[in-house]
Amino acid sequence: SKRVVQLEAKLHQQDMEKDAMKEELEKLRPMAAATAEVEQRATSAEEVLATTAANFQAAEARQLQAEEMVRQLKQRCQSLEAQLSKRPEHSMSLRSDPALMSRGTKPMTRP
């Protein structure tokens, strides 16, 4: 009978521990869900950041291309202006044509 009392006490202790574990588990479940949500948001933020970085790099590349095109166009304009200035009939007529000057049209000059 002493042994039965000990076993019952042990069983009662185990039941109490089991109940305490259940309570602890119930407390931890929302934390686990919140942790999973935070991890998901962090992953989403990392994806947005990676996309933003890729877009920024692409924009930089497009800007460099545009700047190169501008440089090439300026070079081409300078070349065409130089060719035009070497033609006496064009350089004189453009600069001295009163009709062009009266309309406010200026001959092309180098920047």
C-alpha positions as CSV (number, residue, x, y, z in Angstrom):
1,S,0.0,0.0,0.0
2,K,2.9,2.3,0.6
3,R,4.1,1.4,-2.8
4,V,0.7,2.3,-4.3
5,V,0.7,5.6,-2.5
6,Q,4.2,6.3,-4.0
7,L,3.1,5.3,-7.5
8,E,0.0,7.5,-7.2
9,A,2.1,10.4,-6.0
10,K,4.5,9.9,-8.9
11,L,1.6,9.6,-11.3
12,H,0.0,12.8,-9.9
13,Q,3.4,14.6,-10.2
14,Q,3.7,13.4,-13.9
15,D,0.2,14.6,-14.6
16,M,1.0,18.0,-13.1
17,E,4.2,18.2,-15.2
18,K,2.2,17.1,-18.3
19,D,-0.3,19.9,-17.6
20,A,2.6,22.4,-17.1
21,M,4.1,21.3,-20.4
22,K,0.8,21.7,-22.2
23,E,0.5,25.3,-20.8
24,E,4.0,26.1,-21.8
25,L,3.3,24.7,-25.3
26,E,0.2,26.8,-25.6
27,K,2.3,29.9,-24.7
28,L,5.0,28.9,-27.2
29,R,2.7,28.3,-30.2
30,P,1.9,32.0,-30.8
31,M,5.6,32.9,-30.4
32,A,6.5,30.2,-32.9
33,A,3.9,31.6,-35.3
34,A,5.1,35.2,-34.8
35,T,8.7,34.0,-35.3
36,A,7.7,32.3,-38.6
37,E,5.9,35.5,-39.7
38,V,9.0,37.6,-38.8
39,E,11.2,35.2,-40.7
40,Q,8.9,35.4,-43.7
41,R,8.9,39.2,-43.6
42,A,12.7,39.3,-43.4
43,T,12.9,37.0,-46.4
44,S,10.5,39.3,-48.3
45,A,12.5,42.3,-47.3
46,E,15.7,40.7,-48.5
47,E,14.0,39.9,-51.9
48,V,12.8,43.5,-52.2
49,L,16.3,44.7,-51.4
50,A,17.9,42.4,-53.9
51,T,15.4,43.5,-56.6
52,T,16.1,47.2,-55.7
53,A,19.8,46.6,-56.0
54,A,19.4,44.9,-59.3
55,N,17.2,47.8,-60.6
56,F,19.7,50.3,-59.4
57,Q,22.5,48.6,-61.2
58,A,20.5,48.4,-64.4
59,A,19.6,52.1,-64.1
60,E,23.3,52.9,-63.6
61,A,24.2,50.9,-66.7
62,R,21.5,52.7,-68.7
63,Q,22.8,56.0,-67.5
64,L,26.3,55.1,-68.5
65,Q,25.0,54.1,-71.9
66,A,23.1,57.4,-72.3
67,E,26.1,59.4,-71.3
68,E,28.2,57.5,-73.8
69,M,25.6,58.2,-76.5
70,V,25.6,61.9,-75.6
71,R,29.4,62.0,-75.8
72,Q,29.3,60.3,-79.2
73,L,26.6,62.7,-80.4
74,K,28.5,65.7,-79.3
75,Q,31.6,64.3,-81.0
76,R,29.6,63.8,-84.2
77,C,28.1,67.3,-84.0
78,Q,31.6,68.8,-83.6
79,S,32.8,66.7,-86.6
80,L,29.9,67.9,-88.7
81,E,30.4,71.5,-87.7
82,A,34.1,71.2,-88.6
83,Q,33.2,69.8,-92.0
84,L,30.6,72.5,-92.5
85,S,33.0,75.3,-91.6
86,K,35.5,74.0,-94.1
87,R,33.0,74.6,-96.9
88,P,33.3,78.2,-97.9
89,E,29.9,78.4,-99.5
90,H,28.1,77.2,-96.4
91,S,30.1,78.9,-93.8
92,M,29.8,82.3,-95.5
93,S,26.2,82.0,-96.4
94,L,25.1,80.9,-93.0
95,R,26.9,83.6,-91.1
96,S,26.2,86.4,-93.5
97,D,22.6,85.6,-94.6
98,P,20.5,88.5,-93.4
99,A,17.3,86.5,-93.6
100,L,18.7,83.9,-91.1
101,M,19.9,86.6,-88.8
102,S,16.7,88.5,-88.9
103,R,14.7,85.5,-87.8
104,G,17.0,85.0,-84.8
105,T,18.6,81.9,-86.2
106,K,22.2,81.6,-85.2
107,P,24.8,79.5,-87.0
108,M,25.9,76.4,-85.3
109,T,28.9,77.0,-83.0
110,R,30.9,74.7,-80.9
111,P,29.9,74.6,-77.2
